[in-house]
Amino acid sequence: MKGLWGKLLRVNLTDHTYAVEDVAEDVARATLGGKALAAHYAIREIKRNTDPLSPENILYLFTGVLTGTPAPTGNRFVAATKSPLTGSFTDSYGGGFWGPELRFAGYDGIILEGKSKAPVRMHITDDKVEFLDAAELWGMDTWETTERIKELQGKTPRPIKVLSIGQAGERMALLAAIIADARAAARGGVGAVMGSKNLKAISVLGSKRPQLAMQKEFMTLVKEQNMRLNKNPVTSDALRYRGTPNILLGVNAAGGLPTRNFQTGQFEEAEKIDGEAMRKELWNDGRNWHPCWNCTIKCTHFHVLDAPGYEGKIDDGPEYETTALLGSNCGISDIKAISLADYIIDGYGMDTISLGNTIAFLMECYEKGLIGKDMTNGLDLRFGNKEAWMAAIHAAGKGEGELGRLASNGVRRAAEEIGQGSADFAAHTKGQEMPAYDPRSGQGTALSYARGIRGADHLKPWVFNKEWLTSGERTDPFSTEDKPALIKRDDADSAILDCICVCRFVANELNLENDFLMLVNAATGFGYDLQEFLDIGERAINLARAFYSREGFGRREDVLPKRFNTEPLKDGLAKGNVAKIEEMIGRYYELCGWDDNGVPTKEKLRSLGLDFVIDILYGEGGPVETARAA
């Protein structure tokens, strides 16, 4: 098989054994790796109602067909599992170097089953797979873990690549992330699942390279595409010099910048934390680049910390989501403090999006008198209190006190415990905290969040860009009529990027039909036509949605909290707007080929070649009737 190795490493952590298994060519052709392949395995192998933190749950670390190839931004991997945060399928992505290195070792992915009796780490060198004691690493943060593993492995032909969890993952905090090369696969509590298996880290060193069906044609395409990316104003200037925070003032102008737990959509000190401020104050005029493997865009920058106790440490970032949710959403405008917080949270191994959200939620609860100092570890947890904010971050990372327990497990569980109407302003859907775009600022963003399979999600698809930011053709952010079709189409397109595992930022210049279809055909020799290629994205979404439906979820969960449906935005260009999910959700289901509870129909599944899923959902004892009753 060309493009993909067609090889997966299946690991049984209970008895420290492994086997290399083949991916059937028809499955490879139908999925191309990444999201679709992970969902294909998950719905078959993870039994309904499995406890996400039990040994019976399975964690999939998969790459895509373009990972480790010369394709622009071919560097990503997915961590997929049943989420302990939401109870459904989750797929979280990381960039950096670990995914390509796994491909260089000769594997398309790793399947992690069972639970080790004691802390363990794995080391993979091509065909050699080792299970090594990790007792001395347990309790270390991800920075310390990475450095210690490199010391333990000794001199190697090239630097090894390390993927690990921090203290949050060890204790199975629901906001725990997986960290590799300072990049986080963070959403959905994937780090908690890794911790539940007593697996501290996986280090990799490979000597192979993916084999391409048409090497010359592939490299010709790569050269032309990189030239275009180096001329595009977004990928060659905005992202390259001002990083992802280059959009912050635009989001603020629209009224979509989360501020003080989404109470407003504009931050009065936004200019202090935008990309231009970071370019000047943190990133050496935007030239402190630390790009992912084989990336010409170079959106990630590093900042050399100077805070006491952290002098000389390197923070990669902060990114826009981190900046907004730890910054404006908590009333913090000190970008050096935000960068320090980013470094610390990556060390603990946590999701900066979810943690920033949860701390902001607790701040609002504290200011409203719903919780007292007995639940804040004695802190005056008000918006803008930088010392209390930083103490809350450490409490969450270490799990210290009532505050640490609440902050590290997300807003839904905190709201359930606090009560008193706090669920109305707990910014999440399905248990996953909202990203840094207020859903009241655009109906497409609102619908995207509400029906997101893994919870509130700005990347599946990133519709806020089309509503407010793009210099190309925009959609009216306030209309509801066109949003179901827009979300359905763009979600399927973005899912393809998650299958082939490239960064979404290339979509500022490259497209599926004229660029990625040609790259994939040159890599694999599969000879896809456009429709067959597009079907891969739909297949990925329907596999994930089927998993969601199988767990008993449906239309009841495809909603937003009360604040976003009833409290109009107070400022910005979207002032006065609220989310109108009920005007859109039924039509969205219809366009997707799902029933009125959001369950994929037999006809839809059959059209995508997913007959085995029909048996899972609709067979004797299947969950469809349960979902319909809900």
Secondary structure, DSSP 8 states (H G I E B T S, - for coil): --SS--EEEEEETTTTEEEEEE--HHHHHHH-BHHHHHHHHHHHHS-TT--TTSTTS-EEEEEBTTTTSSSTT---EEEEEE-TTTSSEEEEEE-SSHHHHHHHTT-SEEEEES--SS-EEEEEETTEEEEEE-TTTTT--HHHHHHHHHHHH---SS--EEEE--HHHHTT-TTB-EEETTEEE-GGGHHHHHHHTTEEEEEEE-------TTHHHHHHHHHHHHHHHTTSHIIIIIHHHH-GGGGHHHHHHHT-S-BTTTTBS--TTGGGSSHHHHHHHTSTTTT-B---TT-SS---BEEE--STT-TT-EEE---HHHHHHHTGGGT---HHHHHHHHHHHHHHTB-HHHHHHHHHHHHHHHHTTSS-GGGTTT----TT-HHHHHHHHHHHHHT-HHHHHHHTT-HHHHHHHH-TTGGGG--EETTEE--SS-GGG-HHHHHHHHT-TTSS-SSTT-HHIIIII-SS----TT-STTHHHHHHHHHHHHHHHHHHT--GGGGGT--IIIIIHHHHHHHH-----HHHHHHHHHHHHHHHHHHHHHTT--GGGS---HHHHHS---SSTTTT----GGGTHHHHHHHHTB-TTS-B-HHHHHHTT-HHHHHHHHSTT-SHHHHHH-
